[in-house]
Amino acid sequence: MRDLVDDILPKIGAPATRALASIGITRLAQLADHRAQDLLALHGFGPRAIKLLQEALDAKGLSFRADSPDR
C-alpha cells in the first residue's frame, strides 16, 4: 500500500494533471516511459509542471526517458 502512496503524482495543476491523464499517466513511475519534451507538447502542460515532476522523480531515483521517441 505504501508503494502506491509514494507513487502519487505531485500537485502540478489541474490542466497539466488532465493532460497526463489523457495519455494514461496517473502514477509517478509511469513518467519514466516518457520524454519531458513530449509531455511539453500536451495542451495545458508547461515548464513548471516538468520542473515539479522532475523533482518528484529525482526524489525516487527516477527520471524522464532520455532516448528518441522511436526507442
CORGI-V457375 format. One record per helix or strand. SS is the DSSP state (helix for helix, strand for strand). FROM is the first residue (numbers start at 0). TO is the last residue. Records with the same first field share a line. If there is no record, write none. Layout:
BEGIN
SS=FROM-TO ; FROM-TO
END
This chain:
BEGIN
helix=1-5 ; 13-21 ; 27-32 ; 35-39 ; 46-58
strand=7-7 ; 26-26
END
